[in-house]
Amino acid sequence: MVHEDLSAVNAIGIAVHNVVKGLKHMRGLHLDELSRSSLTPQEAAKQCLFAPISVFRQATAAGEISGCPFSRDSLFVLNIGVASKCEKGDRLIFLQDSWSGCPAADWVPAMLEGVWARALSVSKERSGER
């Protein structure tokens, strides 16, 4: 799947960690009665998406950034965790506007929305609501 790309293997591990972080956060939201009664699945999912603290990218060719040359195979660390918290930074969670966008950008939010909807359904069933 990643064609022996160790950066991709690292990225998958980080992604799984952030899904778990999101599910733990969702549990906390669900325990809060106000959040449980007011958040739509889309809103809850959005609150449960987290960017990695940083991601690695490796240059496939030599180049230059702001007058600083780099060689092929140079390793770059992009600190997107802080940047993702800025205005409109949520696009950085999956690097959606970049060449290295994450293919999970569609299915992770959909999965979290489904988990929230199911949790609400179970809560209503247990409380006798319909």
C-alpha positions in Angstrom: 0.0 0.0 0.0 2.8 2.5 0.8 5.4 1.0 -1.5 8.1 0.7 1.2 7.8 4.5 2.0 8.7 4.7 5.7 7.3 8.2 5.9 3.9 6.8 4.9 4.2 4.0 7.5 4.9 6.7 10.1 1.9 8.8 8.9 -0.5 5.8 9.2 0.6 5.2 12.8 0.0 8.9 13.6 -3.3 8.9 11.8 -4.6 5.9 13.9 -3.4 7.6 17.1 -5.4 10.8 16.1 -8.6 8.7 15.4 -8.3 7.2 18.9 -7.7 10.7 20.3 -10.9 11.9 18.5 -12.9 9.0 19.8 -11.8 9.7 23.4 -12.7 13.3 22.9 -16.1 12.3 21.6 -16.7 10.2 24.7 -16.2 13.3 26.8 -18.6 15.3 24.6 -21.2 12.5 24.9 -20.9 12.5 28.7 -21.8 16.2 28.7 -25.5 16.5 28.5 -25.5 19.9 26.8 -23.1 18.7 24.1 -25.1 15.5 23.7 -28.3 17.3 23.2 -27.1 20.2 21.0 -24.4 18.9 18.7 -25.2 17.5 15.3 -23.2 14.5 14.0 -21.3 16.9 11.7 -20.5 19.4 14.5 -19.4 16.6 16.9 -17.2 15.0 14.3 -15.6 18.4 13.5 -14.7 18.8 17.2 -13.1 15.3 17.2 -10.7 15.8 14.3 -7.1 16.5 15.3 -4.1 17.2 13.1 -0.9 15.4 13.9 1.6 17.5 15.9 4.0 17.2 13.0 4.4 15.2 9.8 7.5 14.2 7.9 8.0 14.7 4.2 11.0 13.6 2.2 12.2 15.5 -0.9 12.1 13.5 -4.1 14.4 16.0 -5.8 16.8 18.7 -4.9 15.5 22.2 -4.5 15.5 25.5 -2.7 13.1 27.2 -0.2 13.6 30.9 0.5 17.2 30.8 -0.7 18.1 27.7 1.3 19.1 24.8 -0.9 18.2 21.2 0.0 19.2 17.9 -1.5 17.1 15.0 -2.8 16.0 12.8 0.2 16.1 15.7 2.6 13.7 15.2 5.4 11.3 18.0 6.4 9.2 18.2 9.6 6.0 20.2 9.1 4.6 21.3 12.4 1.0 21.3 11.4 -0.5 20.8 14.9 -0.2 24.4 15.9 -1.0 25.7 12.4 -4.2 23.7 12.3 -5.6 25.6 15.2 -5.4 29.0 13.4 -8.3 30.5 11.5 -9.2 28.1 8.6 -6.5 25.8 9.8 -8.8 22.8 9.9 -7.8 22.1 6.2 -4.4 21.1 7.6 -5.8 18.2 9.6 -5.8 16.1 6.4 -3.5 18.4 4.4 -6.4 18.7 2.0 -5.0 21.5 -0.1 -1.6 20.0 -0.7 0.1 17.4 -2.9 0.2 15.1 0.0 -3.4 15.2 1.1 -4.6 12.3 3.2 -7.0 9.9 1.5 -8.9 9.6 4.8 -10.2 13.2 4.6 -13.7 11.9 3.6 -14.1 8.7 5.5 -12.7 9.7 9.0 -15.2 12.5 9.4 -18.0 10.3 8.1 -17.0 7.5 10.5 -17.0 10.0 13.4 -20.4 11.3 12.4 -21.7 7.7 12.4 -20.3 7.0 15.8 -21.9 10.1 17.2 -25.3 9.3 15.6 -25.2 5.8 16.9 -24.2 6.9 20.4 -27.1 9.4 20.4 -29.5 6.6 19.3 -28.3 4.3 22.0 -28.6 7.0 24.6 -32.2 7.7 23.5 -33.1 4.0 23.6 -31.7 3.6 27.1 -33.6 6.6 28.4 -36.8 5.5 26.8 -37.0 8.3 24.2 -37.9 7.6 20.6 
